[in-house]
């Protein structure tokens, strides 16, 4: 094990379950970890987190920057590596990297690179330029242009910038089966986000069966360390907010496609490049790119790839161990995967026996650790608490 002595630690922004696995991987190399998250953050219970700081909700760009700069001095984390875990934090930090440079080392690509994947309109334009296959996509701009589209139904209607729509709708996309639904969902989305951000995209059948990714750490578009995976289950089933069951597979084509895209902009940093197998066109087609740590990165760690530490070390100009992913390794997020499995069992896609069999073999359960058990125990209680808060909030709104 390579230990760091008297070196900067890491500040993780986002204390969800992904932050727990990230912190543990850094702690493996004796990296001190500070996590910024909400009061109900499960990461605060991990023994790998040396310090937890409550992050106020709803901070605007300048407010978040002021908070981080003040924290750098107050918590004595000046010079530490800053690792964002969600899109909006990534946007703010990369857009204002010059201001933060005096206080932190940012483990993220520059905004000039990040913008291509923060906004799917730019992602798809780049993919077309490079020749990466993708579902037919367009931005109508208004209802008149929508009516003139010559596109086969059903179609997917999705936001160009996911975080703009998710914060109010808690949905990633809608499936429009006919013209009536197309109008309804388009108008609904246009009331939440500008119509210029609404994307109409070709629907690829059986999304729950054909989702794949290549993820890793890239330097100038080439993967320093990475792995191909099949995202077997997600919740909700058709347009999942997160994968719940992921397994390592041998599929070099995914890495080649990812590199072809990222080389164009000399991408350096963490990235998950999502694909879907198109039965109609018999090829992998690009869905989106996450230019940050992804939710299921615990699978990479379980398969022998310490990708979080690689990102941390590269930000500081240090060497890091590079391994080869163990094929067939699986990762499960239990509390979500049970719900995903129930949906598939009810739909007749999966049997109970098949579900139980899928958990056999080398399987890592999200945030479960015998040496750090509290996060796993606390998570369902925190999820229940958050759900109850939402229910009571809705009841109050109805009464008023």
N, C-alpha and C positions, 0 to 999 in steps of 0.2 A: 504494500500500500504506500502511495506517495503522499506524505504529509507536508502541509505548508506550515512554515514557522514564521511568526511575526509578519504575516502578510494581511492584506485587506480581507474583510469578510464580504458577505453578500447581503443585500437588502432586497427582499422579494416583495413586490407589490401585488397583493392578491393572496388572501389566506385560505383559499378553498382547498379541496382535497388534492389538487395538483400541486399546490404549494407545499403540502406535507411531503410528497414523494421527492420534490425538488430539494427541499431542505435536508432530507435524509441522505440524498446522494452527495450533497456538498459536505455534510457532516462526516461522511465516510472518509473524506480527505482532510478532516480537521479544520474545515472552513467554518468560521463563526457565521451564524445566520440570524438576521433580524427580519421579521415578517410584519408587513403593514396590511391590516385587514379589518373586517367588520367585527362587531362584538361577538357575533355567532360564528366566527371563523374557526373551523376545526383545527387549523394549523397552530393555534395558540396552545393546544394541548400536547403538542409533540415535544419530546425531550430533545429533538434535534434543533429546536428553535430556542436560541439563547435569549432573545428579547422579542416581545410582541408589542406592537404599537397600534392603537386603534386609529383607523383611517376614517375621518368624517365622510359621510355620504354626500354625494352631489356636488363635490368641489369642482369649480370651473377651472379652466386652464391655469390662470395666474394664481388662484388659490392653492391648487395642488403644488405648483412650483414653490410657492412661499412656504408651504407646509414641509416639503422635502428639505429645503435649504435650512429652515429652522431646526428640523430634526437632525440634520447632519451634524450640527454643533451640539445640540442638547443631548443626543444619544451617543455622541462620539463615534459616528460612522462615516466621517468625512474620508473620502478616498476609497470607499467600499464600492463594490460592483453592484449596480442597480439592474434588477431583472424584472421587467413588466410581464404580467401573465394574462392581461386582457387587452382587447383592441384599443379601447379609448385611452388607457394609460400609455400604451405603446405610441399612439398618435401624439399625445401631449409631450411625452418625453423626447421623442425624436424631432418633433417640430421645434422644441426649445432646448436642444442638446447643447448649444453654445453656452446658454446661461447655466446649465447644470454641470458643465465640464469642470468648473473650479471645485465642485463638491463631490462628484461621483464619477465613476467609470461606467458608462452605459453599455450594457451587453445587448445591443440591438443595432441593426443596420441604420444608415442615415435615412431621414424622411424622404429624400429624393429616390430612394429604393423602396422603402416601405409603402409609399403612396400607390404603387402599382398593385398592391395586394390588399390594401385597406379599402380601395374602391374597385369593385368588380368590373366596372366599365373599363377601367384602365387594364385590369387583368386580362379581359377578353380581347382588348385591342392589341395587347402585347402578344397574346397567344396566336392571334390571326397573323400578326407580322412574322412570327417565328415559324408558323406552320404546325402548331400543336393542335391536334383534334379537340373539338369541344362541341357541346350541343349548340344548335342554332340559337342565337340570342340577339335581342334588339331592345332599344329604348324608344318606345313610341313617342313619348313627350306629351301627348294629349289624347283625348278620347277619339278625336277624328282620325288621327294616325293609327290608333288602335284598331278602329273599324276597318281600315284599309289593309291591315296585315293579312297576307296570304300564308297562314301558318296552320298546320294540322293540329287539331285538338285531340286530346287534352294538352294543356300547356302549364308550365310552372310560372308563377308570378312571384318575384323575389326582390328584395331591396339591394341596391348597388352597395350600400354601406350598412352592413348588418346591424351594428350597434344603434344606428339612428332609429331603426324600426323596432328592434327587440326590446328597447327600454320601455315601450308603451304597450306593445302587442304580445310580447313573449313568444313570438313565432318567427321562424326563419323564412317561411314561404307558404304559398297557397297553391293548390291544384285546381285549375279551372277545367271542368269537363265539357262545358258548352259555352256558347256566346253570352248567355245570361250570367253565368258565374264569372266569366272573363270581365264583363263590365262591372259586376258587383265588387269583386276583389280589387280591381284596378282603381275604382273610385274610393274604396275603403282605404287602400294604401296611400292614395294621393291626398287624403285628408290628414295623414300622419307625417308623411315625408313629401318633399317636392316630387312632382310627376317626372321630373328629369332623372330621379333616382330609382324609378320603378322599371325593372327588367322583366321582359317576357321571354321565356326560354322554352325550347323544345323539351318535352317530357320524355325521359328515358324509362321504359317500363321496368318494374320489379327493382326499385331502388334499394330495398332492404336486402337483396341478395347479391348485389353487384358493386358494392362500395369498396374501394381500395385506396391506399395512400403510400407515398414514399416520404419518409421524414428523417431528418438528421441535422447535422451541422455542416454548413457549406462554406467554402472559401472561394471567392471569385466564381461562384456557380458550380463548383465541383464538390461533391460530398466527401468531407473528411471522414465522417462516420455516419452511417445511416442504415435504414432497414425498410423492406417492403412488407406491407401488412394487408390483411383482409379485415375490413370492419364488418364483422358478421352480424352484429345486432346493435341497434341504436334505439333511443327513445326520444320522442315518439317514432313509430316505425318508419313512416314515409319521409318526413322531414325532421330528422332528429336534431335535438339541441346538443346532444353529445353521444358519442359511441359508448356502448356498455359492455361489449364483448369484442375483443380484437386479437388477432393471432398473426404471428410472424410466418411469412411464406417466402419461397424462392421465386422471385419474379423480376429479373434484371431490367426488363423493359420499362418498368415504372421509374427506376432510377435514371435511366437514359432520358426519358421524357422530361423528368423534373430538372435534370441538368441542362437540357436543351433550352428550357424556358429561363432558368435562373442565370445561365451564362450570359445571356443577352444583356443583362443589366449588372453584370459583375457582382452578383449577390453574395454577401458574406454575413452569415448569422444562422440562427435557428429557423427552420421552416418545415411545415407539413404541407405537402402538395397532394390535394385530394383528386381522385379520379373515379370515374364510374365506367364499368364495362357496358358498351352499347351493343345489345344483341342485334339490333337492326343493322348497324354498320360494322359489326365484328371488330371492334377496336376499343381501346381505352380513351375516354374523353375527359378533359379537364373540367373540374367543378369549381375549385377555388384554391387559394394558397393562404395558409396561416403563417405570417412572418414573426412568430413568437413561439414560446413553449406551448405545446399542445396538451390536451387533457389526458391522453393515454400514454404520456411519455414514460410512465412507470413500466410499461411493457418493454421498452428499450433497455431499461435498467435491469429488469428481470432476465432479459435475454443476453446480458453481458456487455451492454453498451452504456457507459456512463456519460450520456450526452449532456445532461445539465452541467456536469463538471467540465466537460470539453468547452462548452460555451463560456463558462466562468474563467477558465485558464486562458483561453484565446483572447479574451478581453484584456487580460493583464500581460499578454505576451509570454505566457508560460507554456511548457509542454504538458500534454495530457495523454493518458493511455488510450490507445485506439484498439478496439476489439472487433470481433466478427459476431453478428447476431446468431444466437442459437435457434435454428429452425424449429417450428412447431410450438414455441413458447406462446402461452395465452395470457391475456389480461382481462380481468372481470371487475366491473364496478357493481358489487352485489345489489345495493339498494335500488339501483336503476335497472339492472339487468333482469331482475325478477319481473318488473313491470313490463319490460320489453318482451320477455319470454311469454308472459300472460297474453299480451296482444297477439303474438304469433301463434300461440296454442289455440286461442279463440278463433283466429282466422284460418286455422287448419294448415298453417305453414310448418309448424313445429309440434312434435309430440313431447309429452313429459319425459319419456325415455330418451329421446334425442337430446333434450335439454340437459338432462343429468349427465349423459355421455359426453356432451361438449365440454363439461367442466373437468373431465379426467385428463391425466397427463400433467405436464409441467405448467401449472396455472398460478399466476400471481393475482391475488385479490387486492384491489385498490385500497391503499393506506393500511392494509393489515400487516402487522409486524409483532412477533412475540416479544421483541425487545423494546417496542414502543407501542403498546396496545391501546392506550387511552384514546387516540383519535378515532380508531375504528369503533370503539364502544360509544364514543360521544356523538359520532356523526348522525346516526338515526334519530337521536334525541334532538339534535340541533335542527335537522330537517323537519321534524314534527313541530318544533317550536316555531320555525319560520312559516310553516303552513298554517298554524293556528293564528299567527299574527296577521297573515293575509286574509284569512276568513273573518276575523274580528274587524279588520279594517273595512272589508266589503260590507259587513253588517252595519257598521256605523254610517257608511256612505248611503246605504239604502234608507236608513232611518232619517237622515237629514235630506 
